Amino acid sequence: MTHVLRRLVLMLLVLWAIASILFLMFRLMPGDPTTAYIDPTFTAEQRQVVLHQFGLDLPLWRQYAIYIGNLLHGELGLSFRYRAPVAGLILNVLPNTLLLTLTALVIAYIFGALGGALLAMKRGTWVEAVTIPLVLATRAAPEFWLGMLLLAVFAFAFGWFPSGGAVTAGAAFPSALARVTSADFAHHLVLPAATLAIYLQGLPLLLMRANMLEVMQEEFITMARMKGFGEWSIMLRHAARNALLPLVTAFALGFGASVGGNVVVETVFSWPGIGRMLVDAVASSDYPLAQGAFLLIAAVLVVMNAVADMLYGVLDPRVAHAAG
């Protein structure tokens, strides 16, 4: 319990520091957020009314105090661009980002675990010689290049999948749940999820291979062979189960990083998620919306780091004992 409370306090301190840095960063960066809303024909008095409406005429310390106070009450402010609460705007696109991230991660880690185990069994063969360079190439390739390649082949050349968006333009659904569970949504999800999965699969695959090679040198594997167990049984029931531990924590960390790292994929496929919203907010100097999106991404990353830490302690009692 002490360890959990300590982690909770550290999480809150980290989030406060991030929130403070975001507040200062967006106000020190070049660009005037009022240029998108103030007509060139406005008088000085009319411009002052707009500044007062958004609280931009207040001293910086006063703006910061209001900002922190709003955060403590769960309010992220009012978007300069949309004239709507930031929390509501973020919640509208959050399911799109979460579904894209989870779909890609599940595919990448299932393929990575199976592929890594196979490569460990085929060490020194032509299978390893061909697969390792291919995996490293997909990991090193820029996400936008992978996305554009899939678009060129499967969207523009063959026309099998749509080139952008989350649903067909003009499509109506009775509820948000019906929208994200529809065949139309799944059809639009294929290419962006495939792009992200191809990019992400390198880490779990190589991690699983390295873990398998290490586990296969352990004494209990030698004992299993001496008992006459089959090679496939040894690999799957003994070696793979022990090698999966680091992948569980890597998945938690990967989820936190991917929620904020989908900016490129969401932009290439015009996917209405947090990443694309963040890019638009920064481009239009929409301070509250950009701060809210960044803060949510940071919160997810901090929480998933804590989850990974606790998961490792649960799955490996030696780590929990050392931490205690």
WOCOR-V478997 format. One line per field, one symbol per residue. ss: DSSP state (H for helix, E for strand, - for the rest). phi: phi as a letter, one per 40 degrees, with the letter a starting at -180 (. if undefined). A space follows every 50 residues. Layout:
ss: ???
phi: ???
//
This chain:
ss: -HHHHHHHHHHHHHHHHHHHHHHHHHHH----HHHH-------HHHHHHH HHH------HHHHHHHHHHHHH-----E------EHHHHHHHHHHHHHHH HHHHHHHHHHHHHHHHHHHHH----HHHHHHHHHHHHHHH--HHHHHHHH HHHHHHH------------------HHHHH--HHHHHHHHHHHHHHHHHH HHHHHHHHHHHHHHH---HHHHHHHH----HHHHHHHHHHHHH-HHHHHH HHHHHHHHHHH-HHHHHH-----HHHHHHHHHH---HHHHHHHHHHHHHH HHHHHHHHHHHHHHH-HHHHHHH-
phi: .cccccccccccccccccccccdccccccchbccccbbcdcccccccccc dcccgcccddcccccccccccccgbbgbccccfbdcdcccccbddccccc cccccccccccccccccccccbcgbccccccdcccccccccccccccccc ccccbcccgcbccagbacdgcbbcacccccbccccccccdccccdccccc cccccccccccccccccccccccccccgcccccccccbccccccdccccc ccccccccdcccdccccccfccbcccccccccccfcdccccccccccccc cccccccccccccccbdccccccc
//
